[in-house]
């Protein structure tokens, strides 16, 4: 169809590859939104659940640390657990993105806009 147009014949292939990449990226984003990671603090006394996209979805606090005089410690542990969960989510997201780019024949360290 594009014969005789020089390099424009590859344009169709490039557009198809871009559409495939866009579909795979959308699938990956959906998967990351469903993937749950758990961050911990205080040797597991406080746990935070988050998606691999970094959205915190829940907390689990061991009742043994619910002492009024330890309020600041508990607050610090909650924040640490949330940060740990978000960090793990970002790490998981980066790993999945690296797998996708490698599977598509792109450099593993290529930064995509997602």
C-alpha angles and dihedrals in degrees: 000000000000097000114136093027096100114221093357091085088073091053091080091052091048092050091049091049090049091051091049091050091049091052092048091048090052090050090049092050090051091048092050090051089056096042112099124206126185125219122196139200134179093030091303098316089120122035128182125198120210139163119253085254090063101255109143109227104173152351132221117197122186107234092225091077096051095107116140093222090056095055095122092048090052092049090051092049092050092052092046092051092049092049090048092051092048091048091051089048092053091047091051091047091052091049092051092046090051091052091050095049092047091049089053092051095252125131110279092232095050110132112225122192094254 
